């Protein structure tokens, strides 16, 4: 039996790639190729993005700073020529530079609910409540890219705004300014996002789809392996009928419990939802089997071969970790299985991105009156949320590049004046200095600063630099 650690960052990064990644907080590179039918609209998109990214948590009037630009922003969102799909397409074109030369890309999807309590009469919303709650809103199913080595988010690849009518038992993708697309089932959103990612990627980049239990559907495994020429890592939700290597029938989760143990590892579990932080000791088991097609699905008759990694937490009585991961990737060695687990854990990035979208950009507090207008704003803030999340990597000191790439000469001079110890120091020290301006205490027992503190510090630093340059 072996032991190992789950490390999900590399020790270095490619300097040329980093020079294409603007971490200053500006988003103009992401929007400059937008084809909105009029160059003036593209210019306005860039201007709106630059204003909103300066203060993502502020109201639109506060972020725009004057009433004239506020009205221009509202008119932009209301313009019939402005399609949110094209805004994201421009971001995707810029994103290509961040995946250039890669052999694989982790593709992660997840759904979040947007509720608008301050606008109960907003037009175009759907039902997102249940038998006990009556809520109107939208379910947004997004697909993002992650670098397989560093797990840094490359950007947003696909976004579906799902509007549900529970009385009519229908759900459709609002689809921007085009005709809505009706979905036949809840599962369809997963494969639609993955198809978009596969079609967008260049041929030499192989996608590996990383999904939680919601994507556990036989049709998904069948299409990915047969049609998309891709890989997947999905957490099992069902105790499926399988055929074991010995040729006998069984049940997936029951069978996986008796797989041979490859080794043990540990995992830091953070606080949340009433849970205390802890270091979890995990056993890693692995094997292979065939998933048998469901009897009620005549469209699929052939089994799908998968590899399986089972993770169980030792010693924890209260909600212990237990994952059964289905994958196309190798699990031959303990190291292989750790890589699978490591890649699955990378999907938490999309949950962080959702948090930034909701709390950092306050998308649910925006007061546009129709979802059609809101969808334009959502596409802009989705890119801004990715930009904000980039700062977390700097705070952790796991992105290695020089301060000259991160900060302007004026910004560095201000930091070096305020913190003399920075001179001739490395990039992590400069990132921590930015966090200190944002309120980070930097005590020995403090965890690395988060994106909120980093963003606050960067905005203050940029304001100081602008003031200095105006008076120099």
Secondary structure, DSSP 8 states (H G I E B T S, - for coil): -EEEE---S-S---HHHHHTS--SS--HHHHTT---SSHHHHHHHHHHHHHHHHTTTS-HHHHH-SHHHHHHHHHHHH-TT--HHHHHHHHHHHHHHHHTT-SEEEEEEEEEEEE-TT-TT-BT-EE---SS---EEEEEEEEEEE-TTT--EEEEEEEEEEEEETTTTEEEE--TTS--EE-SSTTHHHHHHHHHHHHHS-TTSEEEEEE-GGG--HHHHHHHHHTS--EEEEE--S--EEEETTS-EEEHHHHHTTS-EEEEEEEEE--BTTB--EEEEEEEEEEEEEE---TT-TT--S-EEEEEEEEEESS--SS--EEEEEESS--SSHHHHHHHHHHHHTTHHHHHHHHIIIIIS-GGG---SBHHHHHHHHHHHHHHHHHHHHHHHHHHT-S---HHHHS-HHHHHHHHHH-GGGTT--HHHHHHHHHHHTT----TT-----HHHHHHHHHHHHHHHHHHHHT-
